[in-house]
Amino acid sequence: FLRPHSQNTSKNIMSNSFGELVLVLGDMHMPQRAANIPPKFKKMLVPGKMQHVLCTGNLTTKDGMDMLMNLAPNVHCVKGDMDDGGMALGESKVVQIGGFKVGIIHGH
C-alpha cells in the first residue's frame, strides 16, 4: 500500500491512516500458462478492496483486463510481449497515487 505523509485530523484519521491499497501484478499469462488464479490468492482479490491496480503486462486477453477492472476503480496496465493486439495498451505509463508518482513498464 502507499501511505504518503499527511496531517490527519480526528475527522479523517480512519480514511487516511492506511493510505490507498494498490495491487501490483504482471505476467498472468491466463489461460495460456494457468487456467485460473490460485484459490489462496483469489480469496484476497475482493472487488472494491483496492483503490488501484497496476499491471506490468502479459494479461494476454481482454478477459484478464476485465477481471482487473472489476477489482478496483483505477486500473493502469502497460503492454506485455504476449498481450492481445486488440487491447490498447501503451509501452509505459506514469500514474499519480496520493503523493507518489509510479512508473509502470513491462521490461522486455
Secondary structure, DSSP 8 states (H G I E B T S, - for coil): -B-------TTTHHHHTT-B-EEEE----TTTT-SS--HHHHTT--TTT-SEEEE-S---SHHHHHHHHTT-SEEEE---TTS-TTS---SEEEEEETTEEEEEE---
